[in-house]
């Protein structure tokens, strides 16, 4: 169970990183545009 929790945490962290990248890209695009 603990391993499963850790896996979910890593997955969530990866998703957050991806979201951050997308948000930053959108912000940069809006600034340039």
JOCOR-V573051 format. One record per backbone hydrogen bond with DSSP energy under -0.5 kcal/mol. CO is the residue of the C=O (numbers start at 1). NH is the residue of the N-H. Records with the same first field share a line. If there is no record, write none. Layout:
BEGIN
CO = NH, NH
END
This chain:
BEGIN
1 = 5
2 = 6
3 = 7
4 = 8
5 = 9
6 = 10
7 = 11
8 = 12
9 = 13
10 = 14
11 = 15
12 = 16
13 = 17
14 = 18
15 = 19
16 = 20
17 = 21
18 = 22
19 = 23
20 = 24
21 = 25
22 = 26
23 = 27
24 = 28
25 = 29
26 = 30
27 = 31
28 = 32
29 = 33
END
